[in-house]
Amino acid sequence: MAWFIGSTIYRGSRYGRLHPLSIERVPAVIDLSRALGWLPPERYRTSPRAKPAALTGFHTPAYVAALHRAEAEGAVDPEIRARHGLGTMSNPVFAEMFRRPATAVGGGLLAAELVARGGVVLNPGGGTHHGMPDRASGFCYLNEPVITIRRLLEMGIDRVAYVDIDAHHGDGVEAAFDGSDRVRMFSVHEAGRWPMTGLLDDTAGGAAFNLPVPRGFNDIEFAMVLHEAIVPAVESFRPGAIYLQCGADALAEDPLSRLALSNESHVAALHALRLLSPRLIVGGGGGYNPWSVARCWTRIWGEISGQDVPGMLPPAARAVLARQHWARSGRPGAALLATLRDAPRLGPISHSVRTGVATLRQRMRAAA
């Protein structure tokens, strides 16, 4: 069974007019999926809002209280800003700054319950992988993947694999499960990109495989990484559940990375991982071009729910894409307004990708 988790909290919610998250992402995916006839009521679940008690399993009570108070008061003082990272350019004060991330976490907790007997869930509001126990970081106020994975473990699932294909390293998730023998993490991310963590030799106490990749990282390179590194690392772990952080900022059109993937790579990752566990949760994450992220996550939902992707979108779906707004100047090319399926972004396999994969494979053999 496949489920889609959404909420009206995302509709009209903005981090600020000029913030990268001034765009609507989850509403665009919902609207596009409905315009295609892919989201019948029986597949859709409204996300609950996680209660503070669920949040303090990972986040500190002082931080959760400060986040709640910042939303209520619409401001933070300098002490709170310094201690908890709230009210900064990256993590601004905005109207739904507590309710929105708490809803994303609630979606993750619901996803864990839904896949208990097997299945796949898309929670596009999730994937907020930078949040730290006592502070906001990298647009992430709460760490939904960590709380969701913890819930899976509490439910009796022995091992969970976390695969992160966002352009940015999932530092908050890695910090949470450093040294764990029940969680295996694999992150592919742009080298030299904020938060500057996740180096090739960073193993998180044996729990993580990190592969920083160069600018221009393409679909051919991703296929090599997927089949020669990610799949073996996950398969050998024999996870009872997998969490795929499906950040769309690794796509070629995204303004916050210099990678060059098409959404074909995201679909390939989804299908490869789906074969390795009876339970799969797919979270959102990064993605700052309104057209490429909406198309990518809608495409992922189509694949999850067994839809046929049309060559050209019908008028109702094209209208959803046409009405998306972006503070940046310019409009997308015709393909981003009329199709879901990206043309493959091909290219050579760089030396750094080859050597990185070889290093990780050697590490896997040593750990076997």
C-alpha positions as CSV (number, residue, x, y, z in Angstrom):
1,M,0.0,0.0,0.0
2,A,1.1,3.6,-0.6
3,W,0.1,6.7,1.2
4,F,0.7,10.4,0.8
5,I,0.8,12.7,3.9
6,G,0.0,16.3,3.5
7,S,-1.5,19.3,5.4
8,T,-3.0,22.7,4.7
9,I,-0.4,24.2,7.1
10,Y,2.0,24.4,4.1
11,R,-0.4,26.4,1.9
12,G,0.5,30.0,2.1
13,S,3.2,29.5,4.6
14,R,6.4,31.4,3.9
15,Y,9.8,31.8,5.6
16,G,9.9,35.3,4.1
17,R,9.6,37.0,0.7
18,L,13.3,36.6,-0.2
19,H,14.1,33.4,1.7
20,P,14.7,30.3,-0.5
21,L,11.6,28.8,1.1
22,S,9.4,31.6,0.0
23,I,8.1,29.1,-2.6
24,E,5.3,26.6,-2.0
25,R,6.4,23.1,-2.4
26,V,4.0,20.6,-0.7
27,P,0.9,22.4,-2.0
28,A,2.3,22.3,-5.5
29,V,2.9,18.5,-5.2
30,I,-0.6,18.0,-3.9
31,D,-2.3,20.1,-6.5
32,L,-0.2,18.6,-9.3
33,S,-0.9,15.0,-8.1
34,R,-4.7,15.8,-7.9
35,A,-4.7,17.4,-11.4
36,L,-3.2,14.2,-12.7
37,G,-5.8,12.1,-10.9
38,W,-3.1,10.4,-8.8
39,L,-4.3,11.4,-5.3
40,P,-7.7,9.8,-4.5
41,P,-9.0,10.3,-0.9
42,E,-8.1,6.8,0.2
43,R,-4.4,7.4,-0.5
44,Y,-4.2,10.8,1.2
45,R,-3.7,11.2,5.0
46,T,-3.8,14.5,6.8
47,S,-0.7,15.0,8.9
48,P,-1.3,15.4,12.7
49,R,0.8,18.0,14.6
50,A,3.4,16.4,16.8
51,K,2.9,17.2,20.5
52,P,5.8,18.7,22.5
53,A,6.3,15.3,24.3
54,A,7.1,13.7,21.0
55,L,9.5,16.4,20.1
56,T,11.5,16.3,23.3
57,G,12.5,12.7,22.6
58,F,15.3,14.3,20.6
59,H,15.0,18.1,21.0
60,T,15.6,19.7,24.4
61,P,12.5,21.0,26.3
62,A,14.1,24.4,26.5
63,Y,14.4,24.6,22.7
64,V,10.9,23.3,22.0
65,A,9.5,25.9,24.5
66,A,11.6,28.7,22.8
67,L,10.3,27.7,19.4
68,H,6.7,27.6,20.5
69,R,7.1,31.0,22.2
70,A,8.8,32.6,19.2
71,E,5.8,31.7,17.0
72,A,3.3,33.0,19.6
73,E,5.2,36.3,20.2
74,G,6.4,36.8,16.6
75,A,9.9,37.7,17.8
76,V,12.9,36.4,19.7
77,D,15.4,38.2,21.9
78,P,19.1,38.2,21.3
79,E,19.8,35.6,23.9
80,I,17.3,33.1,22.3
81,R,18.8,33.9,18.9
82,A,22.3,33.2,20.0
83,R,21.4,30.0,22.0
84,H,18.8,28.4,19.7
85,G,19.5,29.8,16.2
86,L,16.0,31.3,15.9
87,G,15.3,34.6,14.2
88,T,18.3,34.4,11.9
89,M,18.4,34.9,8.1
90,S,18.4,31.1,7.6
91,N,15.9,30.3,10.3
92,P,13.6,33.4,10.5
93,V,10.6,34.1,12.7
94,F,7.5,33.5,10.7
95,A,3.8,32.9,11.4
96,E,3.9,29.0,11.4
97,M,7.5,28.5,12.6
98,F,6.4,26.0,15.3
99,R,3.2,24.5,13.8
100,R,4.7,23.8,10.4
101,P,7.7,21.8,11.4
102,A,5.7,20.1,14.2
103,T,3.2,19.0,11.5
104,A,6.1,17.7,9.4
105,V,7.2,15.6,12.4
106,G,3.6,14.5,13.0
107,G,3.6,13.3,9.4
108,G,6.8,11.3,10.0
109,L,5.3,9.7,13.1
110,L,2.1,8.8,11.2
111,A,4.3,7.4,8.4
112,A,6.0,5.1,10.8
113,E,2.6,3.8,12.0
114,L,1.3,3.4,8.4
115,V,4.3,1.2,7.3
116,A,4.2,-1.0,10.4
117,R,2.8,-3.8,8.4
118,G,4.7,-2.8,5.2
119,G,4.2,-0.3,2.5
120,V,5.5,3.1,1.2
121,V,4.7,6.6,2.5
122,L,5.6,10.0,1.0
123,N,5.8,12.8,3.5
124,P,7.0,15.7,1.3
125,G,7.0,18.1,4.2
126,G,9.6,16.0,6.1
127,G,13.3,15.4,5.4
128,T,14.4,18.3,7.6
129,H,17.8,16.8,8.3
130,H,19.8,19.7,9.7
131,G,17.9,20.3,13.0
132,M,19.9,19.9,16.1
133,P,18.7,19.0,19.6
134,D,19.0,22.5,21.0
135,R,18.9,24.8,17.9
136,A,17.5,25.4,14.4
137,S,19.9,24.9,11.5
138,G,19.8,25.2,7.8
139,F,16.1,26.1,7.5
140,C,15.2,23.1,9.8
141,Y,13.6,23.9,13.1
142,L,12.9,20.3,14.0
143,N,14.6,17.1,12.8
144,E,11.8,15.0,11.4
145,P,14.0,12.1,10.0
146,V,15.6,11.6,13.5
147,I,12.3,11.6,15.3
148,T,10.7,9.3,12.7
149,I,13.6,6.8,12.8
150,R,13.5,6.8,16.6
151,R,9.8,5.9,16.4
152,L,10.5,3.1,14.0
153,L,13.1,1.7,16.4
154,E,10.7,2.1,19.4
155,M,8.1,0.1,17.4
156,G,10.5,-2.9,17.4
157,I,12.1,-2.6,14.0
158,D,15.6,-3.9,14.6
159,R,17.5,-1.8,12.0
160,V,16.8,1.2,9.9
161,A,18.7,2.5,6.9
162,Y,18.8,6.2,6.2
163,V,19.7,7.2,2.7
164,D,20.2,11.0,2.0
165,I,20.4,12.2,-1.6
166,D,20.0,15.9,-0.8
167,A,22.7,18.2,-2.1
168,H,23.6,19.1,1.6
169,H,24.9,16.6,4.1
170,G,22.4,15.4,6.7
171,D,24.5,16.5,9.6
172,G,21.7,16.5,12.2
173,V,20.8,12.9,11.5
174,E,24.4,11.8,11.6
175,A,24.9,13.5,14.9
176,A,21.8,11.8,16.3
177,F,22.9,8.3,15.4
178,D,26.7,8.5,15.7
179,G,28.0,5.1,16.8
180,S,24.6,3.4,16.4
181,D,24.5,-0.3,15.5
182,R,20.8,-0.1,14.6
183,V,20.9,2.8,12.1
184,R,23.1,2.8,9.0
185,M,23.4,6.1,7.2
186,F,24.5,6.8,3.6
187,S,24.7,10.4,2.4
188,V,25.6,11.6,-1.1
189,H,26.1,15.4,-1.1
190,E,28.0,18.2,-2.8
191,A,31.6,18.5,-1.7
192,G,32.5,21.9,-0.2
193,R,28.8,22.8,0.3
194,W,27.3,24.0,3.6
195,P,27.4,22.5,6.3
196,M,30.9,21.4,5.3
197,T,30.4,18.0,7.1
198,G,30.2,14.5,5.8
199,L,33.7,14.0,4.5
200,L,34.7,10.7,2.9
201,D,36.6,9.6,6.0
202,D,33.7,10.5,8.3
203,T,32.2,7.3,9.6
204,A,30.1,8.5,12.5
205,G,31.5,5.8,14.8
206,G,30.9,3.2,12.1
207,A,27.3,4.1,11.5
208,A,27.7,6.2,8.3
209,F,29.0,6.1,4.8
210,N,29.6,9.6,3.3
211,L,30.3,10.4,-0.3
212,P,30.9,14.1,-1.1
213,V,30.7,14.5,-4.9
214,P,32.0,17.3,-7.2
215,R,30.1,20.0,-9.0
216,G,28.4,18.8,-12.1
217,F,27.6,15.4,-10.6
218,N,25.5,13.7,-13.3
219,D,23.0,10.8,-13.7
220,I,25.7,8.4,-14.9
221,E,27.8,9.1,-11.8
222,F,24.7,8.7,-9.6
223,A,23.9,5.4,-11.2
224,M,27.4,4.1,-10.3
225,V,27.1,5.4,-6.7
226,L,23.6,3.9,-6.4
227,H,24.4,0.4,-7.6
228,E,28.0,0.1,-6.4
229,A,27.8,1.8,-3.1
230,I,24.3,2.7,-1.7
231,V,22.6,-0.6,-2.6
232,P,25.4,-2.8,-1.2
233,A,25.6,-0.7,2.0
234,V,21.9,-0.9,2.6
235,E,21.4,-4.5,1.5
236,S,24.2,-5.9,3.7
237,F,22.6,-4.1,6.7
238,R,19.3,-6.0,6.2
239,P,17.1,-3.1,7.4
240,G,13.5,-3.6,8.6
241,A,12.8,-0.1,7.3
242,I,14.4,2.5,5.0
243,Y,14.1,6.2,5.2
244,L,14.9,8.0,1.9
245,Q,15.6,11.7,2.2
246,C,14.7,12.7,-1.3
247,G,16.0,16.3,-1.4
248,A,15.4,17.9,-4.8
249,D,18.2,20.4,-4.5
250,A,20.6,18.1,-6.3
251,L,18.7,18.7,-9.5
252,A,20.4,20.8,-12.2
253,E,18.0,23.7,-11.9
254,D,18.3,24.3,-8.2
255,P,19.9,27.6,-7.1
256,L,21.5,26.2,-3.9
257,S,23.8,23.6,-5.3
258,R,25.9,23.0,-8.4
259,L,25.0,19.4,-9.0
260,A,23.4,18.3,-12.3
261,L,21.0,15.4,-11.6
262,S,17.7,14.8,-13.3
263,N,14.7,13.5,-11.5
264,E,15.5,10.2,-13.2
265,S,18.1,9.7,-10.5
266,H,15.6,10.2,-7.7
267,V,13.3,7.7,-9.3
268,A,16.1,5.2,-9.7
269,A,17.0,5.5,-6.0
270,L,13.4,5.0,-5.0
271,H,13.0,1.8,-7.1
272,A,16.4,0.3,-6.0
273,L,15.7,0.9,-2.3
274,R,12.1,-0.3,-2.5
275,L,13.4,-3.8,-3.2
276,L,15.6,-3.9,0.0
277,S,13.0,-3.6,2.7
278,P,9.2,-4.1,3.3
279,R,8.9,-0.6,4.7
280,L,9.9,2.6,3.0
281,I,9.4,6.2,4.1
282,V,10.3,9.0,1.7
283,G,10.7,12.5,3.0
284,G,11.2,15.7,1.2
285,G,14.1,17.9,2.2
286,G,15.9,20.5,0.1
287,G,14.5,21.9,-3.2
288,Y,14.4,25.6,-4.0
289,N,13.3,25.9,-7.6
290,P,9.5,25.8,-7.5
291,W,9.1,23.9,-10.8
292,S,11.8,21.3,-10.5
293,V,10.9,20.4,-6.9
294,A,7.2,20.1,-7.6
295,R,7.8,17.9,-10.7
296,C,10.3,15.7,-8.8
297,W,8.2,14.9,-5.8
298,T,5.1,14.5,-7.9
299,R,7.0,12.1,-10.1
300,I,8.1,10.2,-6.9
301,W,4.5,10.0,-5.8
302,G,3.5,8.7,-9.2
303,E,6.1,6.0,-9.0
304,I,5.2,5.1,-5.5
305,S,1.5,4.8,-6.3
306,G,2.0,2.9,-9.6
307,Q,1.0,5.6,-12.1
308,D,1.9,6.0,-15.7
309,V,3.8,9.2,-16.3
310,P,2.4,11.1,-19.3
311,G,4.8,12.4,-21.9
312,M,3.1,15.8,-21.8
313,L,1.0,17.0,-18.9
314,P,-2.7,17.6,-19.4
315,P,-3.9,21.3,-19.2
316,A,-5.0,21.1,-15.6
317,A,-1.5,19.9,-14.5
318,R,0.3,22.5,-16.7
319,A,-1.9,25.2,-15.0
320,V,-0.6,24.1,-11.6
321,L,3.0,24.6,-12.7
322,A,2.3,27.9,-14.6
323,R,0.9,29.5,-11.4
324,Q,4.0,28.9,-9.3
325,H,5.9,32.0,-8.2
326,W,9.5,32.6,-7.5
327,A,11.2,35.8,-6.1
328,R,14.0,35.2,-8.6
329,S,13.7,36.8,-12.0
330,G,13.1,34.7,-15.1
331,R,10.8,31.9,-16.0
332,P,11.5,28.2,-16.6
333,G,12.0,26.5,-19.9
334,A,9.1,24.9,-21.7
335,A,9.9,21.4,-20.4
336,L,9.6,22.5,-16.7
337,L,6.0,23.7,-17.4
338,A,4.8,20.8,-19.6
339,T,6.4,17.6,-18.4
340,L,7.3,15.6,-15.3
341,R,10.0,13.4,-16.6
342,D,13.4,15.1,-17.0
343,A,15.7,14.4,-19.9
344,P,18.7,12.4,-18.5
345,R,21.7,14.6,-17.6
346,L,24.6,12.5,-18.9
347,G,28.3,12.9,-18.6
348,P,31.6,11.2,-17.7
349,I,32.4,9.6,-14.3
350,S,34.9,11.8,-12.5
351,H,38.0,10.5,-10.8
352,S,36.8,11.7,-7.4
353,V,33.5,9.8,-7.7
354,R,35.4,6.6,-8.8
355,T,37.9,6.8,-6.0
356,G,35.2,7.7,-3.5
357,V,33.1,4.7,-4.4
358,A,36.2,2.5,-4.3
359,T,37.0,3.7,-0.8
360,L,33.5,3.1,0.5
361,R,33.5,-0.4,-1.0
362,Q,36.8,-1.2,0.6
363,R,35.3,-0.1,3.9
364,M,32.3,-2.3,3.4
365,R,34.4,-5.3,2.8
366,A,36.4,-4.6,5.9
367,A,33.2,-4.4,8.0
368,A,31.7,-7.5,6.6
